[in-house]
Amino acid sequence: MAKIEVYTKQLCPYCTRAKSLLMRKGAAFDEIDISMGGPKRTEMIERAGGRTTVPQVFINGTHIGGSDDLAALDRRGELDSLLA
């Protein structure tokens, strides 16, 4: 099973959408809440190549991007193989 990390903030509709997609796929993920900023937010920005928006999704350490990027992978039929 893939190691999935999702950086999120509270009340973020894009975060909710990304998490819902992963849940529909039956994928377990670690949610890292950066609502209050701090070192985890800095970590996310560094790992995401400077992106500051949430969510930021990583699968097996590879940066996937945000909610739209995750949905695009699913539409192209490429997400399931990453989650396996």
Rosetta blueprint (number, residue, H / E / L):
1 M L
2 A L
3 K L
4 I E
5 E E
6 V E
7 Y E
8 T E
9 K L
10 Q L
11 L L
12 C L
13 P H
14 Y H
15 C H
16 T H
17 R H
18 A H
19 K H
20 S H
21 L H
22 L H
23 M H
24 R H
25 K L
26 G L
27 A L
28 A L
29 F L
30 D E
31 E E
32 I E
33 D E
34 I L
35 S L
36 M L
37 G L
38 G L
39 P H
40 K H
41 R H
42 T H
43 E H
44 M H
45 I H
46 E H
47 R H
48 A L
49 G L
50 G L
51 R L
52 T L
53 T L
54 V L
55 P L
56 Q E
57 V E
58 F E
59 I E
60 N L
61 G L
62 T E
63 H E
64 I E
65 G E
66 G L
67 S H
68 D H
69 D H
70 L H
71 A H
72 A H
73 L H
74 D H
75 R H
76 R L
77 G L
78 E L
79 L H
80 D H
81 S H
82 L H
83 L H
84 A L
